[in-house]
């Protein structure tokens, strides 16, 4: 595979990752603003009620969900695109 082709494949992967990240952020924002149930709503309600423990629990949960989704996407990339050379 040529260097130019690898560059375009990486660019396509980056574009997909950024689109997924933007979609995930918009889902969280929508959940916080528009629903009466869910993790985003619980975090926002705890913030408004000054429940510090609940706020930290929500932030840590969001962080763990972010790490888990990153690991899942990396695994899917390894399985789905075995030709991509990684610099680990």
Residue pairs with C-beta under 8 A, 6 or more apart in sequence:
1 83
6 84
6 85
9 81
9 84
10 84
13 77
13 81
13 84
17 73
20 73
24 66
24 69
28 40
28 62
29 40
31 38
31 39
31 40
31 41
32 40
32 41
32 43
32 44
35 41
39 58
39 61
39 62
42 54
42 58
43 54
43 55
43 58
43 59
43 62
46 54
46 55
46 58
47 55
77 84
78 86
